Amino acid sequence: MNHSLSVVLLLVASFLAGCAVQPGPELRPYTAEETRQLAMEGLNRRGLSFDEYQQKKAELAGRSQKPFGFDRQGAMNAERNVMLHDRPS
């Protein structure tokens, strides 16, 4: 009698403990915007150089863009196709 009572109490306790557990988060696929946001956050944490960062960012944005770089004088050129006094910058 003692053995069956302990088994029943153990089963009841297990059942009640199972009912009290919170369900896990609903597994759903990420939206396109959420996927892009996660990729951008990961890109920001990588510590890439400016040129590498711009190239990867353009790839994530889905457009190929010429990466910005330094001109021959070592000054940063952020504009593309700018002509300065009949010479390309």
Secondary structure by P-SEA (a helix, b strand, c coil): caaaaaaaaaaaaaaaaaaaccccccbbbbcaaaaaaaaaaaaaaccccaaaaaaaaaaaacccccbbbbccccccccccccccccccc
